[in-house]
Amino acid sequence: MDRKEHLGCLKVVGIILITMVVTVLATLWLAKAYIFPSEFKPVALTATEEKQLSAKLNQLDRISGVEVSRKIDVSGKASETDGEKAGKPDAKTPLKYSETDAERKISFTQRELNAMIAKNTDLAKKLSIDLSEDLVSARLLVPVDPDFPVLGGKTIRVHVGLALAYEKNKPVVVLKGVKLMGVPIPNAWLGGIKNIDLVDEFGADKGFWKAFSEGIESIKVEKGRLNIQFKK
């Protein structure tokens, strides 16, 4: 075997070894990312962010005519509000219903939404929300039933995209798609509702979508923020 043939063989062996290493690393990465995904890190608000969120939750309750009595501190525990300490009426105290001067606009940041999710012990490390222009994206870790073939007992990663906007005097809600372990689910498997305005499709009949549509004055998703205005 001459020198050129020898070098050619070494090159082929080298390519095969590199391909094997890359394949193994890619397989390990896919297994880590989609078959054995790490739990999401819950969002912990700063003291200032926590006060702002408590004020917004109070605002939501005032829209319904009820004043909240507790807030969430940075440690995740419920604590007395300033109103309670001052002896003001809380949710347990009889209170005359009123909508006078009620603010019907509410805005939540992405961090605030994820912090509220973190308070749910079942979803704290399994659900993460992302807000971008006219789009709400959610990542969810779903445990698979142990009796399920192949993936039984594993935790898989689900990624959902939902377009939210307000057009022609009504909210627009469109399912952009669902990914399972990084693979888009076919529209047929989703019941044919992908890229369809769910309010247009189901809002004519009595039920959730009709009630939702009739209660929203405007809705806007921006990068890192969700803005909603309710109707009277």
N, C-alpha and C positions, 0 to 999 in steps of 0.2 A: 504493500500500500504506500503510494507516494505521499509527500507532504500535503498536497492540495486535497487529496481524498481524506487524509487524516483530519485536516482542519474542517472539511465539510461535515464529517461525522460528528466532530465535537460541537459544531454549530447546531446541528440537528438535535443532539442530546441536550444542549443548553436550552434550546427553544422548548423542548418537551418538558424539561425540569421547571422552567419559568412558567409555562402554561399550567403545570400541575400545582405549583405554589399559588399562583393567582386564583386558580379554581378553588383550592382549599380555603384560601383567605376569603374569597367571595362567598363561599358556602357558609363559613363561620359567621361572616357579617350578616348574611340574610337570616340565618338562624337566630342570631342575637337581636336583630332589628324586628323580625316579624313573627318568629315562633317562640322566642323567649325574650320578649321586649321588657325593658326596664320600666318600672313604675314612673309616672310623671312626678316631678317635684312640686308640691303644693305651693301656691303663691302666698307669701306672708306680707301683709300690708304694713307700711310704716304707720306711726301714730297719727300723722297728719292725714294719710290716705284713709285710715280707719274712721276718723272723725267725719271726713267727707262722705264716706259710704253710709255711715249711720244717719247722717242728715238726709241723704237721698232715700234711704229706706223709710225714714220718718215721713218724708214727702209723699212717698207712695201710699202709706197708710192714711195720710191726711186726705188724699184723693178719695179714699173709700169712707172717709168720715171717722176713722179710728186712729188714735195716736199710739204709736208703738211705745213700749215701756222699757225696752232693753236694747243694748247695742253689743257689738262684738269687738273685743279688744284684740290687740296684736297677738296675744297668746292663744286666741281662739275661744276664750271663755266669755259667757254672757256677763255683763256688768250693768250697774245702774246708770241710767242716763241722767243728764243734768236736770231734766224735768222731774224725775223721781226724787232726786235729792232736794229739789226745791218744793216738793209736795204737790206738784202739778198732777192732773189726772193722767193715768196710764191706761193700758188696754183692759185692765180689770176694773177700772172705775167707771161708773155710769157717766155717759157723756152725750150731750145733745148733738144730734147729727147736723152737720152743716157743710155746704160746699162753697161758702162765701170765701172769696180770695184764694181758693184752692189752686195751686199751680199744677197745670196739667202736662207740663213738659218735664221729661226726665232723661238723664244722660248717664250712662255707665261706661267706664273705661274697661279695656280688656283685662287689666289687672284686677279690677273690682269684681268682674264676673267670675274670674277664676278663683278669687278669694272666697266668694260665696259658694262656689262649687266645693272648695276645699273644706267648708264647714259640714258638708254632707259626708259622713264617715264611709258610706258605700262608694262614693265617687271621688273622694279626695285625691287619690293617686291614680285614678283610672280615666279621667276625663279632662281634656284641655281645650279651651276655646281660643280661636284666633280671629281677629276682626281686621278686614281689609276693605278696600273700596267696594261697597255694595255686595260684600260677600262675608258670610259667617262660616268658618271652617271648624270642625270638631274632630279631635282624635280621641278614640275610645279604646280601652283595653278590655276585651271580652273573654272571660273564662269559658272554655269549651267543656261541655258535659263529658265526664270520664268515659261514658259508653260510646261516645261518637268515634267513628272509624278514623284512624291515622292521627288526628289532632286531639283525640280525647285526653282531657286533663291538662291541655296546654292553654296558654293565654295568647290570643291573637290580636293584632292591631287593626282597627277599623278607622277609616278616614272619610268624613262626610263633608260635602260642600253645599251650602244653601245660599242662594242669591236673595237678598232682601232690598226692596226699594219701594218708592211710592210714586205711582204714575196714573194719570187719568183719574185722579180723585179716589184712588184705592190702593191698598198695599199690594205689592207683587212678591210672591214667594215661589222660588223656583229651585227644585232639587237639581244641582249641577252634576251630582254623581256620588257614588260610594266606592271606596277602594277596600278590598279585603287583602291584608298582607301585601299591600302595595299594588295589587292587581285590580283594575277597574271592573266592577260588576256589570254584566250586560244589562241593557235597558229592559229587555224582556223579563229578566229575573227580578227587576224592581217593579214589575207590574206596568211597565210602559209610562211611568210618571216622570222620567228624567227629562229635564229641559222643558217642562210644562208648568205654566203658572197655576199653582194649586188653588189659589183663590178664584181664578177664572173657571177652573175645572170643577171645583166642588162648592164654590161660594153661593151658588144659586139655591141650593137646598139648605134647609134648616140644619144647624149643627155647628161644629166648632169653627169652620172656615168662614161661614156667613157672619157669625157673632164676632169673630176676630176682625174681619174686614170692617164691619159697621162700628167698631169701637176705636179704630185708629184714625187719627187726624193726619198724621204723617209719621214716616219712619225712615231713618237714614243711617246707613252703616259707613263709617269712615275708618281710616287706618287707626286701629287701637281704640275706637269709640263707637258706641251705639246710642243713637238719639231717637226718642219716641215722644210723640205728642198724642194724648188721648182726647177723644171727643167728649162733649158734655153728655 
